[in-house]
Amino acid sequence: MYISDETIDRWIKEDVPYIDLTTLSLGIGRVKGIISFSAREFTVLSGVEEVSRILGKLEINQIRSLPSGSAVDRGDVFIEAEGLAANLHMAWKVSLNILEYCSGIATRTKRMVDQAISVNPEITVVATRKSFPGTKELAVKSIIAGGAFPHRLGLSETILIFEQHRAFLGDIKTLMQELKHLKAKTCEKKIIVEVESLEDARLLAEAGVDGLQFDKIPAVDLKIIVEKIREIDPKITLIGAGGINESNIAEYAATGIDAIATTAMYFGKPSDIRVKMEKF
């Protein structure tokens, strides 16, 4: 994941617009010290490389760190660095915020992926593009650290036709008539359509759509639909979406779909990470 120097600089500047008034007032800025980050609970790390770059920009020497994607337990130190107290305090909160929020996403992702593949080892968990605006780089990095993949990174990437698109086309039959022409225009891309019923799924599968995304269909019903659609086209890509989270992901993984699209990993508490500073 490439994150520009401009972005890293902006994160630092947001927290330190001018000076660190507290450290300056106490007169401790030139004292040398060590900063360490450790887990207070089981955590899958994310954002470590970005924090390392923050430390470097603030002339803090990194002693050791673990890469994003590493799993740590309570008490494990995963970043340690040394520098002047003034610089350590400038790095402190922005680094902690990145680590806690990103690792929270990575940890939730890991739990969901583990549950899904325990039922269906071939299934893929993909995260939707419903991350908070301005945080996509870190969000994508975090879901990858947890073992998932992005569903799609933006509107320019794939063809995914929703009900909202069909509102301007007409019914499913109109879309079926357009499908051949659409495939010709975008021959290097797959065409996936979101559906909510077996009948729509059947019509589109017979028309030769590349994939179907099922929205908010209960797992028990989805399993039956998947079996029927596989009879029409065994190679079609089938995705489950809508309301899938840690409590039911295993149930959906057992339906026979190829992928689970979910937003659930983005929402929840940040990881609990301890920061400790000591005079050098």
C-alpha positions as CSV (number, residue, x, y, z in Angstrom):
1,M,0.0,0.0,0.0
2,Y,1.6,3.3,-1.1
3,I,0.7,6.3,1.0
4,S,2.3,9.6,-0.1
5,D,4.6,11.7,2.0
6,E,2.1,14.5,1.6
7,T,-0.5,12.4,3.4
8,I,1.8,11.5,6.2
9,D,2.8,15.1,6.6
10,R,-0.8,16.2,6.7
11,W,-1.6,13.7,9.5
12,I,1.3,15.1,11.6
13,K,0.3,18.7,10.8
14,E,-3.3,18.1,11.9
15,D,-2.2,17.2,15.4
16,V,0.7,19.7,15.6
17,P,-0.5,22.8,13.7
18,Y,2.2,25.0,15.3
19,I,3.9,23.8,18.6
20,D,3.4,21.3,21.3
21,L,2.5,23.9,24.0
22,T,2.6,21.4,26.9
23,T,6.1,20.0,26.2
24,L,7.5,23.4,25.4
25,S,6.1,24.9,28.6
26,L,7.6,22.1,30.8
27,G,11.0,22.6,29.2
28,I,11.5,18.9,28.6
29,G,11.8,18.9,24.8
30,R,15.5,18.2,24.6
31,V,15.5,15.3,27.0
32,K,16.0,11.9,25.3
33,G,13.6,9.1,25.8
34,I,12.1,5.8,24.5
35,I,8.6,5.2,23.3
36,S,7.0,1.8,23.1
37,F,3.6,0.5,21.8
38,S,2.2,-2.7,23.2
39,A,-1.1,-4.6,22.9
40,R,-3.6,-4.7,25.8
41,E,-5.5,-7.6,24.0
42,F,-5.1,-10.0,21.1
43,T,-4.6,-7.7,18.1
44,V,-3.9,-8.1,14.4
45,L,-1.6,-5.1,13.6
46,S,-2.2,-2.6,10.8
47,G,-0.7,0.9,10.2
48,V,2.7,0.0,11.6
49,E,4.6,1.1,8.4
50,E,2.8,4.4,8.4
51,V,3.7,5.0,12.0
52,S,7.3,4.1,11.2
53,R,7.3,6.8,8.6
54,I,5.9,9.3,11.1
55,L,8.6,8.4,13.5
56,G,11.3,8.9,10.8
57,K,9.9,12.3,9.8
58,L,10.1,13.4,13.4
59,E,13.8,12.2,13.7
60,I,12.9,9.4,16.0
61,N,15.1,6.3,15.6
62,Q,13.1,3.0,15.4
63,I,14.7,0.2,17.4
64,R,12.3,-2.6,16.4
65,S,8.8,-3.2,15.0
66,L,6.5,-5.9,13.7
67,P,4.9,-5.6,10.3
68,S,1.2,-5.1,9.6
69,G,-0.6,-8.4,9.6
70,S,1.3,-9.7,12.6
71,A,-0.8,-11.1,15.4
72,V,0.2,-10.0,19.0
73,D,-1.1,-10.9,22.4
74,R,-1.7,-8.9,25.6
75,G,1.6,-7.3,26.7
76,D,3.5,-7.8,23.5
77,V,5.6,-4.8,22.5
78,F,5.5,-4.3,18.7
79,I,7.1,-0.9,18.2
80,E,10.0,0.6,20.1
81,A,11.8,3.8,19.2
82,E,14.1,6.5,20.7
83,G,14.3,10.3,20.3
84,L,13.9,13.7,21.9
85,A,10.9,14.1,24.2
86,A,9.5,16.9,22.0
87,N,9.5,14.6,19.0
88,L,8.1,11.7,20.9
89,H,5.2,13.7,22.0
90,M,4.5,14.9,18.5
91,A,4.4,11.4,17.3
92,W,2.5,9.9,20.2
93,K,-1.2,10.5,19.5
94,V,-1.3,10.5,15.7
95,S,0.6,7.2,15.8
96,L,-1.7,5.7,18.5
97,N,-4.8,6.7,16.6
98,I,-3.6,5.1,13.4
99,L,-2.6,1.9,15.1
100,E,-5.8,1.6,17.2
101,Y,-8.3,2.3,14.4
102,C,-6.5,0.3,11.8
103,S,-5.7,-2.7,14.0
104,G,-9.3,-2.7,15.1
105,I,-10.4,-3.2,11.5
106,A,-7.7,-5.8,10.9
107,T,-8.6,-7.7,14.0
108,R,-12.3,-7.8,13.2
109,T,-11.5,-8.8,9.6
110,K,-9.3,-11.7,10.8
111,R,-12.1,-13.0,13.0
112,M,-14.6,-12.9,10.2
113,V,-12.2,-14.5,7.6
114,D,-11.3,-17.3,10.1
115,Q,-15.0,-18.1,10.7
116,A,-15.8,-18.1,7.0
117,I,-12.9,-20.3,5.8
118,S,-13.5,-22.8,8.7
119,V,-16.7,-23.6,6.9
120,N,-15.7,-23.1,3.3
121,P,-11.9,-22.9,2.7
122,E,-12.3,-21.6,-0.8
123,I,-14.5,-18.6,0.0
124,T,-13.2,-15.0,-0.2
125,V,-14.2,-12.3,2.2
126,V,-14.3,-8.9,0.5
127,A,-14.8,-5.5,2.2
128,T,-17.1,-2.9,0.5
129,R,-16.2,0.6,-0.2
130,K,-18.2,2.0,2.7
131,S,-15.1,3.1,4.6
132,F,-15.3,6.7,6.0
133,P,-14.3,9.2,3.3
134,G,-10.7,10.2,3.5
135,T,-9.6,7.0,5.2
136,K,-9.7,4.5,2.2
137,E,-5.9,3.9,2.0
138,L,-5.7,2.9,5.7
139,A,-9.0,1.0,5.5
140,V,-7.9,-1.1,2.5
141,K,-4.5,-1.7,4.1
142,S,-6.2,-2.9,7.3
143,I,-8.7,-5.3,5.7
144,I,-5.8,-6.9,3.7
145,A,-3.8,-7.2,6.9
146,G,-6.7,-9.1,8.4
147,G,-6.9,-11.5,5.4
148,A,-9.7,-10.1,3.3
149,F,-9.7,-8.3,-0.1
150,P,-11.4,-5.1,-1.3
151,H,-14.7,-5.7,-3.0
152,R,-13.9,-2.9,-5.4
153,L,-11.8,0.2,-4.9
154,G,-14.1,2.7,-6.6
155,L,-16.7,3.2,-9.4
156,S,-14.0,3.1,-12.1
157,E,-12.9,-0.4,-11.3
158,T,-15.7,-2.9,-12.0
159,I,-19.2,-3.1,-13.5
160,L,-21.7,-3.8,-10.7
161,I,-25.3,-3.0,-11.6
162,F,-27.6,-2.1,-8.7
163,E,-31.3,-1.6,-8.5
164,Q,-30.5,2.1,-8.6
165,H,-29.0,1.7,-12.1
166,R,-31.9,-0.4,-13.2
167,A,-34.3,2.4,-12.2
168,F,-33.0,4.3,-15.3
169,L,-33.1,1.2,-17.6
170,G,-36.4,-0.5,-16.8
171,D,-37.0,-4.0,-15.7
172,I,-34.7,-7.0,-15.6
173,K,-35.7,-8.0,-19.2
174,T,-34.5,-4.6,-20.5
175,L,-31.1,-5.3,-18.8
176,M,-31.0,-8.7,-20.4
177,Q,-31.5,-7.2,-23.8
178,E,-28.7,-4.7,-23.1
179,L,-26.3,-7.4,-21.8
180,K,-24.8,-8.5,-25.1
181,H,-24.1,-4.9,-26.1
182,L,-22.7,-4.1,-22.7
183,K,-20.4,-7.2,-22.8
184,A,-19.1,-6.1,-26.3
185,K,-18.3,-2.6,-25.0
186,T,-16.5,-3.8,-21.9
187,C,-15.1,-7.1,-23.1
188,E,-12.2,-7.1,-20.6
189,K,-14.5,-6.7,-17.6
190,K,-16.9,-8.9,-15.7
191,I,-20.5,-7.8,-15.4
192,I,-22.1,-8.4,-12.0
193,V,-25.7,-7.6,-11.1
194,E,-27.2,-7.3,-7.6
195,V,-30.4,-9.2,-7.2
196,E,-32.9,-9.9,-4.5
197,S,-34.9,-12.8,-5.9
198,L,-34.5,-16.3,-7.4
199,E,-36.5,-15.3,-10.5
200,D,-34.2,-12.3,-11.3
201,A,-31.2,-14.4,-10.6
202,R,-32.4,-17.1,-13.0
203,L,-33.2,-14.8,-15.8
204,L,-29.8,-13.1,-15.6
205,A,-27.9,-16.3,-15.3
206,E,-29.6,-17.6,-18.4
207,A,-28.7,-14.4,-20.2
208,G,-25.0,-15.0,-19.5
209,V,-24.2,-12.5,-16.8
210,D,-20.7,-13.1,-15.3
211,G,-21.8,-12.8,-11.6
212,L,-24.7,-12.2,-9.3
213,Q,-24.6,-10.4,-5.9
214,F,-27.5,-11.4,-3.6
215,D,-28.6,-8.6,-1.3
216,K,-30.1,-9.3,2.2
217,I,-31.3,-12.8,1.4
218,P,-31.4,-15.0,4.5
219,A,-28.7,-17.7,4.4
220,V,-31.2,-20.6,4.4
221,D,-32.9,-19.2,1.3
222,L,-29.7,-18.3,-0.3
223,K,-28.4,-21.8,-0.2
224,I,-31.4,-23.0,-2.2
225,I,-31.0,-20.2,-4.8
226,V,-27.2,-20.9,-5.2
227,E,-28.0,-24.6,-5.9
228,K,-30.5,-23.6,-8.6
229,I,-28.3,-21.0,-10.2
230,R,-25.3,-23.4,-10.3
231,E,-27.5,-25.8,-12.3
232,I,-27.8,-23.1,-15.0
233,D,-24.2,-21.9,-15.0
234,P,-21.7,-23.8,-12.7
235,K,-19.0,-21.2,-13.4
236,I,-21.0,-18.1,-12.5
237,T,-19.6,-15.9,-9.7
238,L,-22.0,-15.7,-6.7
239,I,-21.6,-13.2,-3.9
240,G,-23.6,-12.8,-0.7
241,A,-24.0,-9.3,0.7
242,G,-26.1,-7.2,3.0
243,G,-26.2,-7.6,6.8
244,I,-23.4,-10.2,7.0
245,N,-21.3,-9.9,10.1
246,E,-19.4,-11.9,12.7
247,S,-22.6,-13.4,14.1
248,N,-23.7,-15.0,10.8
249,I,-20.8,-15.1,8.4
250,A,-20.2,-18.8,8.9
251,E,-23.8,-19.5,8.0
252,Y,-23.4,-17.6,4.8
253,A,-20.1,-19.2,4.0
254,A,-21.9,-22.6,4.0
255,T,-24.4,-21.6,1.3
256,G,-22.0,-22.3,-1.5
257,I,-21.3,-18.7,-2.6
258,D,-17.9,-17.7,-3.9
259,A,-17.5,-14.5,-1.9
260,I,-19.0,-12.6,1.0
261,A,-19.1,-8.8,0.7
262,T,-19.4,-7.0,4.0
263,T,-19.0,-3.7,5.7
264,A,-18.9,-5.1,9.2
265,M,-15.2,-4.9,9.8
266,Y,-15.2,-1.1,9.5
267,F,-17.4,-0.6,12.5
268,G,-16.5,-1.5,16.1
269,K,-14.2,-0.5,18.9
270,P,-10.6,0.3,18.1
271,S,-7.9,-2.0,19.4
272,D,-6.6,-1.3,22.9
273,I,-3.0,-0.3,22.6
274,R,-0.7,1.0,25.4
275,V,1.9,3.7,24.9
276,K,4.8,4.0,27.3
277,M,7.5,6.7,27.4
278,E,10.6,6.5,29.5
279,K,13.5,8.9,30.0
280,F,16.6,7.6,28.2
